[in-house]
Structure formats: C-alpha cells, structure tokens
Amino acid sequence: MLFSASRMGFFDADQRADYEVAGTWPDDAVEISDALYRSLMAPRDDGKVMDVSPDGMPALVDPPPPAPVPVDALRQLARDAINQWRDRQEQGVIQFEHAGHRWDGGLKVRDRLNTTLGTLKAYGVPDDFFWTSADNIDVPMTHLELQALYEAHERAVFYQGWQIHQRQRELKRQVDAADAVWLQTFVPNWPMD
C-alpha cells in the first residue's frame, strides 16, 4: 500500500498503471507497511484522526480544536435561546391568590375559564357548581364569582407576562454587552436569589 501526503489518501500499487494513464498518480506516494495501514484504518474510539507526520508518513493525531465561533453568531444563538425561554415561560403554569384561595393559571386555564364562562352564560349555572383551587379545594362559584376569578386570572397572567418580558429584555442587554467566553456558557433563566 502507498500513501500520498498531498492527496491524504492511500493507493494500491497494483493499480499504478491505471492511475498513470489517467494522469492521477501522486508524485509523493510512499510505501507503508500493511500493519501501519491496518492500524490507521481500524475503527477508533479514542478520537484520533489521520494526519501527515513531519516525515510525510500518515499518523494518528488528536483533532485540531474547533474553530472559534464568531461573537456575533454566539450573540444570535443566545438571543434565540432567550426567545425560546420566553415562549416556554409564557406557556407555563402560574399560581395566584384570589378570594382567599390559591389558583392555577396560564394560557390553558384561560381557555378553560373562557369556555366555562361562555357555557354558563348560555345555559346558566348548574346547582352545586364549583371551581377547583390549586390546593385541590372545590370552591362553590356563581357566574359572577367565576367572572371575578377570570379577571383576577387575567391580571395574574398579565403580571407574569410583564415579568417575563422585562427579564428577556434584561437578558438581551446582557447578551449585547457580553464577550465570547460568557456567551459560550449562557443559559437564559430567572435570576438566582
């Protein structure tokens, strides 16, 4: 077997005539042992890659470090991560206080409240109607009490959305002022107390 440093490849000596006819035989082809060839071609789990040694022979070496990512690209990745974080936060569940109880809230709860309020308006309130609190307490409700719960819910959702918006703006200001080292480890989150 022959190795060409300029082509970074192996060539079978038995096919030299065919390569020469095609004008593709490398001028720097050197013979290597079958043992070296087998060791270079064997499956690897050590991360080594083939390169050329100073004497022009193939050798296994550690791969070069990855090229640094430009800081503008890191900033864009961080901004994208912030937007994804914001979207997850907005889809999340919140809890809020109203009328002496803790309640679950969020966009799914909004849908349930809207559907229920519309149904109650159209068909009336069933006897013994209740809404279940975050503490799993069935709280009896009139139509007006459920409407008040809905309004308290909307205030809580708005407040949480405003907190999320302020935090994502703060994170984006931090990203705009950050260096590459900081950006490489950036994970958007709420501030730690």
N, C-alpha and C positions, 0 to 999 in steps of 0.2 A: 504494500500500500504506500502511496505517496501523498504528501501533504504540501499544499500551496499556501504560504502565508498571505500572499497578495489576494487570493481568492477565498481564503479562510475555509478551505474545503479539502476533501480527500479525492484522490484519483487512482483508479485501478491501472496499474502498469500494463496489463494485458489489453487495454483499450487505447493505449497511447497513439497508435496509428490513426484511429478514428478521430481522436481529438486534433491531431496534427492536420489531417485532411480538412477538418472544419476550421482550422486556424484558432483553436481554443485551448491548446495545450499550454499550461502555465510555465514560464521560464524558470520559476523559482521552486518547482516541485522537488521535494527531498524525500528520500525513503525513510519510513518509520517502521518500527517493529510491529508485528501482529499483537504483541502484548500491550504496547502503548495504544494502538488503535482500539483494541477491545476495552481498555480502561477508560479511554476518552468517550466511547460510545455507550458504556454501561449506564443503566438507569441510576440517577443520583438523587439523594435526599439531603445532601449537605449544602445545596445552594450554589455550588461551584459552577462556573461557566468556562467554556473553552476560549482561550486567547492564544496569542503568539508570544513565546518567550523571547528574550533578547537575542538568542542564537537562532531564531527563525523556526523553532520547533513548536508544535502545539503543546499547550499546558493548561491545566485546570487552575483557575484563579477565583478569588472572590469577585462577585459582580461589582461594577462601579456603583457608587452611591447614586440614588436617583437625582435627577436634575432638580434644582430648587424650583418650586412653583412661584411664579411672579406674584408679588404682593397684591397687585390688582385682581388677579384670579383668586387669591385667598380671600380677599375682601368680598368678592362676589359670592364665593361659596358660603362665607359667614352670613351675608345678607339673606341668601336663600335659606340657610338654616334658621335664621330668625323668623322669616316668613312662615316656614313650616311649623316652628314652635308656636307662633302666634295663632295659626289656624288650629292646631291641636288644643291650645288653651281655650279658644273660643268655642270649640266643640265640647269642652269638658263640663263636668258636673260641678255646680256650686251649691253652697248651703247658705240660707239666710234666715233671719228671725222675723216673725210676724205673728201678732196676736198671741204672744206667749208661747210659741212653738218654733222649732227649727224645721225648715222645709228644704227639700231638694229643689234645685233649679237648673236651668240650662236650656239649650235650644230644643231638646226632646221634650222637656217638661212644658215648655211654651206651647208646643204642638198639642200636647195632651190637654192643657188648660183651654186653649182656643177651641178645640173640638168639643170639650165638655161644656164650655160656656155657650157655644152655639146650639148644642143639643138641648141644654136646659132652657135656653130662651125659646126655642121652638116647641118643646114638648113639656116644659115645666120641670119642677124639681121632684124627684121621687121621694116618697116617705123614707125617713132614716138615711138620707144622702149624707155622705161624708167624704173627706179627702184625707189621705194618709200622710202623716208628717214624716220627716227624716228619721224620727225616733220610733217609727212604726206604730204611732198612735192614730187611731181613726177619729178624726175631728169632725163632728157634725157641722154641716155648712148649709146656709141658704144660698140662693143665687147671688145676692148682694155680697155675702161674705166671701164667696168664691171669686167674685169680681174684685173685691178688695185684695184677696190673696194674689190674683193675677197682676194687679197694679203693683203690689209690693215685689212680686217676682220680677216684673219688668224693670223696676228701679234697681234691684239687685243685679240683674243681667247687665244693665247699662253701666252700673258702677264697676262691675268686674271687667267689662269690655274696655272701659276707660283706663282701668289699671293695666290691662294687657297692652293697650295702645301706648300708654306712657312708657311702660317697660321696654317695648320693642323699639321705640324712638331712642330711649337711653342706650340700648344695646347697639343700635346702628351708629350712634355718635361715638361710642367706644370703638367700634369696628373701624370707622373712618379715621380715627386717630391712632390706631394700633400699628405695631410693626409685625413683620412676618413671623417672628418667634411666637408672639402672643396669639396671632391668628391661627397658627397651626394647632393649637390646643383649645381653641374657643368652642364652647358649648353654651348655647343660649339657655338661660334659666332665670328663675326669680333670684334676687339677691339672698345670700345666706345671712341669717341673723347671728 
